[in-house]
Amino acid sequence: MFLNFFTELRAAKVPVSLKEYLALMEAMAAGVADHKVDDFYYLARAILVKDERNLDKFDRVFGHCFKGLEAPADPLSIEIPAEWLKKLAEKFLTPEEKAMIEALGGLDKLLEVLKQRLAEQKARHQGGKKWVGTAGTSPFGAYGYNPEGIRIGQDANREGRAVKVWDRRDFRNLDDSVVLGTRNIKVALRRLRQFAREGAELELDLPDTIRSTAKNAGYLDLKLVPERHNAVKVLLLLDVGGSMNVHTRTCEELFSAARTEFKHLEYYYFHNCVYEGLWRDNRRRHAERTETRDLINTYGPDYKLVFVGDATMSPYEITAPGGSIEHWNEEAGSVWMRRLLDHYKHAVWLNPSPPKYWESTPSIQIMHQTMSGRMYPLTLEGLDQATRELKR
């Protein structure tokens, strides 16, 4: 098993040496990992990964080799039997049938009814319109259809209409080593460059050296200047998971280009809408978060703020307290968006979804208004417009 793990890491272009593999075996023999999958993961990552750009590749190989060895802890206090959510069938409705199904009437009502259903339900249901189950029109369950529901036990979104998701989900970090397709993005981002000479004098100033040498009767008089750097500061906030999964490749190309072009680049992740906390590592996002207030206090208003996301979500996630799809937020997402936009005067939103869908998606319209129209498609033309806006 461990030898297969080693060979698959090498096949995935993670530079792992035989010496490092033997060090891992010695650590396992010494009982460092304590026979727990999480402990083994962090031990193996610490020994085998030498560059953070390879963390995503390591995670994918680790998940492939050791998937299913240990079930993740259930973060919810109420357990729903897996048999209730088993995918025996999916519900596919015609547009006419969908139009006949109405929402329960708001987020608070939805949560109240779910609480009642969990108290009353005693068995598995499929194809119904009331209980927690599958392939029906109930607001609670998986593989069915409802205009506003709570998705439970489904591995991915199908209709994009869930206002909350019961399950804890883990997202992967974006890989900034992606090179294919980044060249044109780099060219577009170069509009933002503002060069300045700062720091120690390390670079030869040839014209001044020639003038000084000539004035010095031919004796060499070297003149040095600080190295020329791009002085632009960028704060990049990236939406991950859910409907953004289909845009991962494009976002990785943007992320890779930004890491190359900007010396002063800070990045954080969020899901759907910004709330009170963001994170740097998607694997540790439930345990290691940065308070949004701390982020505002740490990075000054001279940073240019760039959101990247499709803004496709339940409108409640932007407008209502408790509207977050994954946790109970005390303040609405729009409140946190306003705090960020008040602090960072130069801000844009890059949307990877085609503009033709923007008008038909309520949440995109709300976010477009929140950004005062500063939402641009994640295309080369959109990047050109966004960089012009940030330079104002």
C-alpha positions as CSV (number, residue, x, y, z in Angstrom):
1,M,0.0,0.0,0.0
2,F,2.7,2.5,1.0
3,L,4.9,1.6,-2.0
4,N,1.9,2.2,-4.3
5,F,1.4,5.6,-2.6
6,F,5.1,6.4,-3.3
7,T,4.9,5.4,-7.0
8,E,1.6,7.3,-7.6
9,L,3.1,10.5,-6.1
10,R,6.0,10.2,-8.5
11,A,3.6,9.6,-11.4
12,A,1.7,12.7,-10.4
13,K,4.9,14.7,-10.7
14,V,5.4,15.2,-7.0
15,P,9.2,15.2,-6.5
16,V,9.5,12.5,-3.8
17,S,12.8,10.8,-3.3
18,L,13.5,7.3,-2.0
19,K,15.2,8.9,1.0
20,E,12.1,10.7,2.0
21,Y,10.0,7.6,1.5
22,L,12.3,5.6,3.9
23,A,12.0,8.5,6.4
24,L,8.3,8.2,6.3
25,M,8.5,4.4,6.9
26,E,10.8,5.0,9.9
27,A,8.4,7.5,11.3
28,M,5.5,5.0,10.9
29,A,7.6,2.2,12.5
30,A,8.2,4.6,15.5
31,G,4.4,5.1,15.9
32,V,4.5,8.8,15.1
33,A,1.2,8.7,13.2
34,D,-0.6,6.8,16.1
35,H,-2.6,4.7,13.6
36,K,-5.0,7.6,12.6
37,V,-5.6,8.6,9.0
38,D,-5.4,12.4,9.8
39,D,-2.2,12.0,11.7
40,F,-0.7,9.9,8.9
41,Y,-1.8,12.5,6.3
42,Y,0.0,15.4,8.1
43,L,3.0,13.2,8.8
44,A,3.3,12.1,5.1
45,R,2.7,15.7,3.9
46,A,5.3,17.1,6.1
47,I,7.9,14.6,5.0
48,L,7.1,14.2,1.3
49,V,5.9,17.6,0.1
50,K,8.6,20.3,-0.1
51,D,6.7,22.9,-2.1
52,E,3.2,24.2,-1.4
53,R,2.4,24.1,-5.1
54,N,2.4,20.3,-4.9
55,L,-0.1,20.2,-2.0
56,D,-3.1,19.7,-4.3
57,K,-1.4,16.9,-6.2
58,F,-0.5,15.2,-2.9
59,D,-4.1,15.5,-1.7
60,R,-5.5,13.9,-4.9
61,V,-3.1,11.0,-4.7
62,F,-3.6,10.5,-1.0
63,G,-7.4,10.5,-1.5
64,H,-7.1,7.9,-4.3
65,C,-4.8,5.6,-2.3
66,F,-6.4,5.8,1.1
67,K,-10.0,6.6,0.4
68,G,-12.4,4.9,2.8
69,L,-9.9,3.8,5.5
70,E,-11.6,6.0,8.1
71,A,-15.0,7.7,8.0
72,P,-14.9,11.5,8.7
73,A,-16.5,12.7,11.9
74,D,-20.1,13.8,11.5
75,P,-20.3,17.5,12.4
76,L,-24.0,17.5,12.9
77,S,-25.8,16.6,16.1
78,I,-28.7,14.8,14.4
79,E,-27.8,11.7,12.4
80,I,-29.9,10.8,9.3
81,P,-29.7,7.1,8.4
82,A,-27.7,6.7,5.1
83,E,-30.4,4.3,3.8
84,W,-32.8,7.3,3.7
85,L,-30.6,9.0,1.2
86,K,-29.4,6.1,-0.8
87,K,-29.4,7.0,-4.5
88,L,-32.0,4.5,-5.9
89,A,-33.4,7.0,-8.4
90,E,-33.4,10.6,-9.3
91,K,-36.2,13.0,-10.0
92,F,-36.3,14.7,-13.4
93,L,-39.3,16.9,-14.1
94,T,-40.5,18.8,-17.1
95,P,-40.6,22.6,-17.0
96,E,-44.4,22.4,-16.6
97,E,-44.1,20.1,-13.6
98,K,-41.5,22.3,-12.0
99,A,-43.7,25.3,-12.3
100,M,-46.4,23.5,-10.2
101,I,-44.1,23.1,-7.2
102,E,-43.9,26.2,-4.9
103,A,-41.4,27.1,-2.2
104,L,-42.3,26.9,1.5
105,G,-42.1,30.6,2.0
106,G,-38.7,31.7,3.3
107,L,-35.6,30.4,5.0
108,D,-37.0,30.5,8.6
109,K,-40.0,28.6,7.5
110,L,-37.8,26.0,5.7
111,L,-35.7,25.4,8.8
112,E,-38.7,25.2,11.1
113,V,-40.4,22.5,8.8
114,L,-37.2,20.5,8.6
115,K,-37.0,20.4,12.4
116,Q,-40.6,19.0,12.5
117,R,-39.9,16.4,9.8
118,L,-36.9,15.1,11.6
119,A,-38.9,14.7,14.8
120,E,-41.7,12.9,13.0
121,Q,-40.0,10.7,10.4
122,K,-39.2,7.1,11.3
123,A,-38.3,5.4,8.0
124,R,-36.9,5.9,4.5
125,H,-38.9,7.6,1.8
126,Q,-38.5,7.9,-1.9
127,G,-40.4,9.9,-4.5
128,G,-42.5,11.8,-2.0
129,K,-43.2,15.5,-1.4
130,K,-43.0,15.7,2.4
131,W,-40.4,13.6,4.1
132,V,-36.6,13.6,4.1
133,G,-35.7,11.3,1.2
134,T,-34.7,10.9,-2.5
135,A,-36.1,11.5,-6.0
136,G,-39.1,13.5,-4.9
137,T,-40.3,17.0,-4.6
138,S,-39.8,17.4,-0.9
139,P,-37.6,20.4,0.1
140,F,-35.4,18.0,2.1
141,G,-33.2,15.3,0.7
142,A,-31.3,14.4,-2.5
143,Y,-31.7,13.8,-6.2
144,G,-35.1,15.4,-6.4
145,Y,-36.4,18.8,-7.3
146,N,-37.7,21.8,-5.2
147,P,-37.3,25.5,-5.9
148,E,-36.0,26.1,-2.4
149,G,-34.7,23.2,-0.3
150,I,-32.0,21.9,2.0
151,R,-29.8,19.4,0.2
152,I,-28.9,16.3,2.3
153,G,-26.7,13.5,1.3
154,Q,-26.0,14.4,-2.3
155,D,-22.5,14.4,-3.6
156,A,-22.9,17.4,-5.9
157,N,-25.4,20.0,-7.0
158,R,-27.8,19.2,-9.8
159,E,-30.4,22.1,-10.0
160,G,-28.4,24.8,-8.2
161,R,-31.4,25.7,-6.0
162,A,-30.5,24.5,-2.5
163,V,-30.5,27.3,0.1
164,K,-28.6,25.2,2.6
165,V,-26.5,22.1,2.5
166,W,-26.7,19.7,5.4
167,D,-23.4,17.8,4.8
168,R,-19.9,19.1,5.6
169,R,-18.0,19.5,2.4
170,D,-14.3,19.7,1.7
171,F,-12.9,21.7,-1.2
172,R,-9.4,21.5,-2.7
173,N,-7.0,24.4,-3.0
174,L,-6.4,25.9,-6.5
175,D,-3.2,24.7,-8.1
176,D,-1.0,27.7,-9.1
177,S,1.4,25.5,-11.1
178,V,-1.1,25.3,-14.1
179,V,0.7,26.9,-17.0
180,L,-1.4,26.0,-20.1
181,G,-3.6,28.9,-21.0
182,T,-2.1,31.4,-18.6
183,R,0.0,33.4,-21.1
184,N,-2.9,35.6,-22.4
185,I,-4.1,36.1,-18.8
186,K,-0.7,37.3,-17.8
187,V,-0.7,39.8,-20.6
188,A,-4.1,41.2,-19.5
189,L,-3.0,41.4,-15.9
190,R,0.1,43.5,-16.8
191,R,-2.1,46.5,-17.3
192,L,-2.1,46.7,-13.5
193,R,1.6,46.9,-13.1
194,Q,3.0,50.0,-11.4
195,F,6.8,49.8,-11.2
196,A,8.8,51.4,-8.4
197,R,12.4,51.1,-7.2
198,E,12.5,50.2,-3.5
199,G,15.0,48.5,-1.1
200,A,18.7,48.0,-1.4
201,E,20.7,49.3,-4.3
202,L,21.6,46.1,-6.2
203,E,21.0,47.0,-9.9
204,L,23.6,48.7,-12.1
205,D,22.5,52.1,-13.4
206,L,24.4,52.1,-16.6
207,P,23.6,55.6,-17.9
208,D,24.6,57.2,-14.6
209,T,27.7,55.0,-14.4
210,I,28.9,56.3,-17.8
211,R,28.2,59.9,-16.9
212,S,30.0,59.6,-13.5
213,T,33.0,57.8,-15.0
214,A,33.4,60.5,-17.7
215,K,33.3,63.2,-15.1
216,N,35.8,61.2,-13.0
217,A,38.5,61.5,-15.7
218,G,37.9,58.0,-17.0
219,Y,38.1,56.2,-13.6
220,L,35.3,53.8,-13.2
221,D,32.6,55.1,-10.9
222,L,29.8,52.5,-10.4
223,K,26.3,53.8,-9.7
224,L,23.6,51.4,-8.4
225,V,19.9,51.7,-8.0
226,P,17.3,49.6,-6.2
227,E,15.8,46.8,-8.3
228,R,12.7,47.6,-10.2
229,H,9.6,45.8,-8.9
230,N,5.9,45.8,-9.6
231,A,4.6,47.7,-6.6
232,V,0.9,46.9,-7.1
233,K,-0.7,45.1,-4.1
234,V,-3.5,42.7,-4.8
235,L,-5.9,41.0,-2.4
236,L,-7.5,38.0,-4.2
237,L,-10.7,36.4,-2.8
238,L,-11.6,33.1,-4.5
239,D,-15.0,31.3,-4.4
240,V,-14.5,27.5,-4.3
241,G,-16.7,24.4,-4.3
242,G,-20.3,23.9,-5.4
243,S,-21.2,25.5,-8.7
244,M,-17.6,26.8,-9.0
245,N,-16.2,23.2,-9.5
246,V,-16.9,23.5,-13.3
247,H,-14.8,26.7,-13.4
248,T,-11.8,25.2,-11.6
249,R,-9.5,25.1,-14.6
250,T,-10.1,28.7,-15.5
251,C,-9.6,29.9,-11.9
252,E,-6.4,27.9,-11.6
253,E,-5.1,29.6,-14.8
254,L,-6.0,33.0,-13.3
255,F,-4.4,32.1,-9.9
256,S,-1.2,30.9,-11.5
257,A,-0.9,34.0,-13.7
258,A,-1.5,36.3,-10.7
259,R,1.1,34.5,-8.6
260,T,3.6,35.2,-11.4
261,E,2.7,38.8,-12.1
262,F,2.3,40.3,-8.7
263,K,5.0,40.3,-6.0
264,H,2.5,41.6,-3.4
265,L,-0.3,39.1,-3.7
266,E,-2.5,37.9,-0.8
267,Y,-5.2,35.3,-1.4
268,Y,-8.1,33.8,0.6
269,Y,-10.9,31.5,-0.1
270,F,-14.7,31.8,0.6
271,H,-17.8,29.8,-0.5
272,N,-20.6,31.6,-2.4
273,C,-20.5,34.9,-0.4
274,V,-18.0,36.5,2.0
275,Y,-19.0,36.3,5.7
276,E,-17.2,36.8,9.0
277,G,-14.3,34.4,8.1
278,L,-12.1,33.3,5.2
279,W,-9.4,30.7,4.9
280,R,-6.1,30.0,3.2
281,D,-6.2,26.2,3.1
282,N,-9.4,24.5,2.0
283,R,-8.6,21.2,3.7
284,R,-8.3,23.1,7.1
285,R,-11.1,25.6,6.4
286,H,-13.3,24.4,9.3
287,A,-10.4,24.7,11.8
288,E,-8.1,27.5,10.6
289,R,-10.0,30.7,9.6
290,T,-9.0,34.3,9.3
291,E,-11.5,36.8,10.6
292,T,-12.7,39.2,7.9
293,R,-12.3,42.1,10.3
294,D,-8.6,41.0,10.8
295,L,-8.1,40.9,7.1
296,I,-9.4,44.5,6.7
297,N,-7.2,45.6,9.5
298,T,-4.1,43.8,8.1
299,Y,-4.2,44.8,4.5
300,G,-4.6,48.6,3.9
301,P,-6.8,50.4,1.4
302,D,-3.9,50.6,-1.0
303,Y,-4.6,46.9,-1.9
304,K,-6.7,46.3,-5.0
305,L,-9.5,43.8,-4.1
306,V,-10.5,41.2,-6.7
307,F,-13.3,38.7,-6.0
308,V,-13.5,35.6,-8.3
309,G,-16.8,33.7,-8.2
310,D,-19.9,32.9,-10.2
311,A,-22.2,34.6,-7.6
312,T,-24.7,31.7,-8.2
313,M,-26.4,31.0,-4.9
314,S,-29.6,31.4,-3.0
315,P,-30.4,35.1,-2.7
316,Y,-30.7,34.6,1.1
317,E,-27.0,34.0,1.3
318,I,-26.4,37.6,0.4
319,T,-29.4,39.3,2.0
320,A,-30.4,37.4,5.1
321,P,-28.7,36.6,8.5
322,G,-28.5,32.8,8.7
323,G,-28.7,32.6,5.0
324,S,-25.3,30.9,4.5
325,I,-25.6,27.5,3.0
326,E,-23.2,26.0,5.5
327,H,-23.3,27.8,8.8
328,W,-25.4,30.3,10.8
329,N,-24.1,33.7,10.0
330,E,-25.1,36.4,12.4
331,E,-24.9,39.2,9.8
332,A,-26.0,39.0,6.2
333,G,-23.3,38.6,3.5
334,S,-24.2,42.0,2.0
335,V,-23.1,43.6,5.3
336,W,-19.6,42.0,5.0
337,M,-19.4,42.9,1.3
338,R,-20.2,46.5,2.1
339,R,-17.5,46.6,4.8
340,L,-14.9,45.3,2.3
341,L,-16.0,47.7,-0.4
342,D,-15.9,50.7,1.9
343,H,-12.4,49.8,2.9
344,Y,-11.0,48.9,-0.5
345,K,-12.1,51.6,-3.0
346,H,-10.5,49.8,-5.9
347,A,-12.4,46.5,-6.2
348,V,-13.9,44.3,-9.0
349,W,-15.7,41.0,-9.2
350,L,-14.6,38.5,-11.9
351,N,-17.4,36.1,-12.9
352,P,-16.5,32.9,-14.8
353,S,-20.1,32.2,-15.8
354,P,-21.2,33.6,-19.2
355,P,-22.9,37.0,-19.0
356,K,-25.9,35.7,-20.9
357,Y,-27.0,33.9,-17.6
358,W,-26.5,36.9,-15.4
359,E,-29.9,38.5,-15.8
360,S,-31.8,35.2,-15.2
361,T,-29.9,34.5,-11.9
362,P,-31.3,36.6,-9.0
363,S,-28.1,36.3,-6.8
364,I,-25.9,37.5,-9.7
365,Q,-28.1,40.6,-10.1
366,I,-27.9,41.3,-6.4
367,M,-24.1,40.9,-6.3
368,H,-23.8,43.0,-9.5
369,Q,-25.7,45.8,-7.7
370,T,-23.6,45.4,-4.5
371,M,-20.5,45.8,-6.6
372,S,-22.0,49.0,-8.2
373,G,-21.7,47.4,-11.6
374,R,-18.1,46.4,-11.2
375,M,-18.6,42.8,-12.2
376,Y,-16.8,41.5,-15.3
377,P,-16.7,38.2,-17.1
378,L,-13.6,36.1,-16.6
379,T,-12.5,36.4,-20.2
380,L,-9.6,38.3,-21.7
381,E,-11.9,41.1,-22.6
382,G,-13.4,41.1,-19.1
383,L,-9.9,41.1,-17.5
384,D,-9.0,44.1,-19.7
385,Q,-12.1,46.0,-18.5
386,A,-11.4,45.0,-14.8
387,T,-7.8,46.1,-14.9
388,R,-8.8,49.5,-16.4
389,E,-11.4,49.9,-13.5
390,L,-8.8,49.0,-10.9
391,K,-6.3,51.6,-12.3
392,R,-8.8,54.5,-11.9
